[in-house]
């Protein structure tokens, strides 16, 4: 899982460019480039592809003209639907499905702020769950119903949690360097990456120390 955690962080950081451009459609920077046919999964440039909990759909971020939007499609590439329609430089970093597949959470840079937004899988009910001067990134909507994410509130990137039911949030890690890429293990432990002098190192917070008010005691892996 350590490799998977590192790959997830790299993908969220924008290091992964999708390979799924439709065959025969040139790169948009090359001569003769043209948009892909409507109704297909292919895009000029897409990233952050995630499957719905039931595996029937995928969601991804489509980048065109300096703007990223959320798109969903069936897992076979048919029935693509754009959920957001920004054309003003709005930039999205990562997204994830709710456990029941009804909503998505996305990290969005808009109007000079980096916040987290939740929207329905049909594009409805879009609303921010953070709206402040801090940077919130790396959202992961886990099986326990909580959204785990990275925030630099207080000046240092740490892992936080948000409960959609109560709309409450709390800080989990208290590192002095940086923490990123939260993910929940099947047994409920929180996994994340911590920055140190040699790069990123995986850590684990026991499930009993993830809830509100608990003081984490991370274990290096």
Beta strands, then each sheet from edge to edge (+ up, - down):
strand 1: 46-51
strand 2: 57-64
strand 3: 67-74
strand 4: 81-82
strand 5: 91-97
strand 6: 103-110
strand 7: 113-120
strand 8: 127-128
strand 9: 136-141
strand 10: 146-151
strand 11: 158-163
strand 12: 168-171
strand 13: 179-184
strand 14: 190-196
strand 15: 199-205
strand 16: 219-220
sheet 1: 1+ 2- 3+ 4-
sheet 2: 5+ 6- 7+ 8-
sheet 3: 9+ 10- 11+ 12-
sheet 4: 13+ 14- 15+ 16-
end
